[in-house]
């Protein structure tokens, strides 16, 4: 589902969506050049076993941080009920984006929710999380009719991941798009970090481009 290179290791995540997958988080040794900026690995644990016949929610979804210098877990933060509006929300927590500006202790994590269409934000400094809602996180129903390998079907996935790009005066822009959609959107990371998000701030979201 995802890969990340840190130092001399390539981390690979494999969702346990069928029998025979022994582990979700794995790594491969890599001899090429690399560097470790902070030495921490962030991940989202959905707590869900997504087997085809019987899906089970084994524990509350959580953000987990490992110290790669010691290979020890240093934090497990379970998401609040207000972060998870529906029973199937954990199935939509497919990725995590970490936002560090100057202080590693003041990091933020962004977890897009592709199933119930929102984004969970976590502050390491405050050890707290909150949820943002916006129509741009949702899929475009006009783009949901697919024809692949001679099969016609409908799909409704929202945002899988968020990308951060630097801007002026230390400000970053967060870019994202629903899997089922034709537009790329952006919003300032300063707005995303606001816990007491006001509805007027929805105007901060802009259409970056269309495809």
C-alpha positions in Angstrom: 0.0 0.0 0.0 2.9 2.4 0.7 6.7 2.7 0.9 9.0 5.1 2.6 12.8 5.2 2.6 14.6 6.3 5.8 18.4 6.0 6.0 19.4 2.5 4.9 15.9 1.0 5.2 12.9 1.0 2.9 9.7 0.5 4.9 6.8 -1.2 3.2 3.2 -1.5 4.4 0.9 -4.3 3.3 -2.7 -4.2 4.4 -3.9 -7.5 5.8 -6.9 -7.9 3.5 -6.5 -11.6 2.9 -5.2 -14.7 4.7 -1.4 -15.4 4.5 -0.1 -11.8 5.2 2.0 -12.2 8.4 2.7 -8.5 9.0 1.6 -5.1 8.0 4.8 -3.0 8.6 8.0 -4.4 7.1 11.4 -3.1 6.0 14.1 -4.0 3.5 17.8 -3.1 4.0 19.1 -0.6 1.4 22.8 0.1 0.8 22.3 3.3 -1.2 22.7 6.8 0.1 20.2 8.1 2.5 19.7 10.4 5.5 17.5 10.6 8.6 16.1 14.0 9.3 14.4 13.3 12.6 14.7 9.6 13.1 11.0 8.9 13.6 8.6 6.7 11.7 4.9 7.8 11.9 2.1 5.4 10.9 -1.6 5.0 11.2 -2.9 1.8 12.7 -6.5 1.4 11.6 -7.0 -1.4 14.1 -9.1 -3.2 11.5 -8.6 -6.7 10.1 -10.0 -6.4 6.6 -10.4 -10.0 5.6 -12.8 -10.5 2.6 -15.3 -12.7 4.5 -15.2 -11.3 8.0 -14.0 -7.8 8.7 -13.3 -7.1 12.4 -12.4 -3.9 14.3 -9.9 -5.2 16.8 -9.0 -2.0 18.5 -9.4 1.8 18.2 -7.5 3.4 15.3 -4.4 5.1 16.4 -1.3 7.1 15.4 1.9 5.3 16.2 5.4 6.8 16.3 8.7 4.7 16.4 12.1 6.0 17.2 14.3 4.6 14.4 17.5 5.1 16.4 16.3 2.6 19.1 13.6 0.8 17.1 11.3 1.4 20.0 7.7 2.7 20.0 7.6 6.1 21.6 3.9 7.0 21.2 0.5 5.5 20.5 -2.3 7.9 20.3 -5.9 6.5 19.9 -8.2 8.7 17.9 -11.2 10.2 19.6 -14.8 9.2 18.8 -15.3 12.6 17.3 -12.6 11.8 14.8 -14.5 8.7 13.6 -18.0 9.7 12.6 -19.0 6.2 11.3 -18.3 2.6 11.9 -16.6 2.2 8.5 -14.4 5.3 8.9 -11.3 3.3 9.9 -11.3 1.7 6.4 -10.7 5.1 4.9 -7.5 6.0 7.0 -5.1 4.9 4.2 -2.2 7.3 4.8 -0.5 9.8 7.1 1.4 13.0 6.2 3.7 14.6 8.8 4.2 18.4 8.9 7.3 19.6 10.7 8.4 23.3 10.3 11.1 24.0 12.8 10.5 22.1 16.1 10.2 18.3 15.9 8.1 18.4 19.1 5.6 20.7 17.4 4.8 18.3 14.6 1.4 17.8 13.1 0.0 14.7 11.3 -2.8 14.8 8.6 -4.9 11.7 8.1 -7.3 11.9 5.1 -10.4 9.8 5.3 -11.4 8.5 1.9 -14.5 6.6 3.2 -16.4 9.2 5.2 -14.8 12.2 3.5 -12.8 14.4 5.9 -9.4 14.8 7.5 -8.1 14.1 11.0 -5.4 16.4 12.3 -3.1 15.5 15.2 -0.9 17.8 17.2 2.1 16.1 18.8 2.7 19.1 21.1 -0.9 19.2 22.4 -1.3 15.4 22.1 -4.8 16.1 20.7 -6.7 15.5 17.5 -9.6 17.0 15.7 -11.5 16.5 12.4 -12.1 18.8 9.5 -15.0 18.5 7.0 -15.1 20.0 3.6 -17.0 19.1 0.3 -13.6 19.0 -1.5 -12.7 15.8 0.5 -15.6 14.0 -1.2 -15.7 12.1 -4.5 -17.2 13.5 -7.6 -20.2 11.4 -8.5 -20.0 12.4 -12.2 -16.5 10.7 -12.3 -17.6 7.6 -10.5 -18.6 5.4 -13.5 -15.5 3.4 -14.4 -14.7 1.0 -17.3 -11.6 -1.0 -16.7 -10.6 -4.4 -18.2 -14.0 -4.7 -19.9 -15.8 -4.2 -16.6 -18.2 -1.4 -15.8 -18.7 -0.4 -12.2 -19.1 2.6 -9.8 -16.6 3.7 -7.2 -16.7 6.4 -4.6 -13.3 6.8 -2.9 -12.3 10.2 -1.6 -8.8 11.5 -0.7 -6.0 8.9 -0.3 -3.1 11.2 0.6 -2.0 14.8 1.2 1.2 16.4 -0.2 2.9 19.5 1.4 4.9 22.0 -0.7 6.7 25.0 0.8 5.5 28.5 0.1 6.6 32.0 1.2 7.5 33.0 4.8 7.5 29.4 6.0 3.9 28.8 5.0 3.1 25.5 3.2 0.3 24.5 0.9 -1.5 21.1 1.3 -2.5 19.6 -2.0 -5.0 16.8 -2.4 -7.5 15.2 -4.7 -10.2 12.5 -4.4 -9.4 9.3 -6.3 -12.8 9.6 -7.9 -12.6 13.2 -9.2 -11.0 15.4 -11.8 -9.8 18.4 -9.6 -6.7 19.1 -7.5 -7.3 21.2 -4.4 -5.1 23.1 -2.0 -5.3 24.8 1.3 -2.8 26.5 3.6 -1.4 24.2 6.3 -2.1 27.1 8.8 -5.8 26.6 8.2 -5.6 22.9 8.6 -3.8 23.3 11.9 -6.7 25.3 13.4 -8.6 23.2 15.9 -11.5 25.7 16.3 -12.1 25.6 12.6 -14.8 28.0 11.5 -17.1 27.5 8.6 -16.0 30.8 7.1 -12.5 29.2 6.7 -13.9 26.9 4.0 -13.2 29.8 1.6 -9.5 29.1 2.2 -9.8 25.9 0.1 -9.1 26.6 -3.6 -9.2 24.6 -6.8 -5.6 24.3 -8.0 -6.3 22.6 -11.3 -8.4 20.1 -13.2 -7.5 17.1 -15.2 
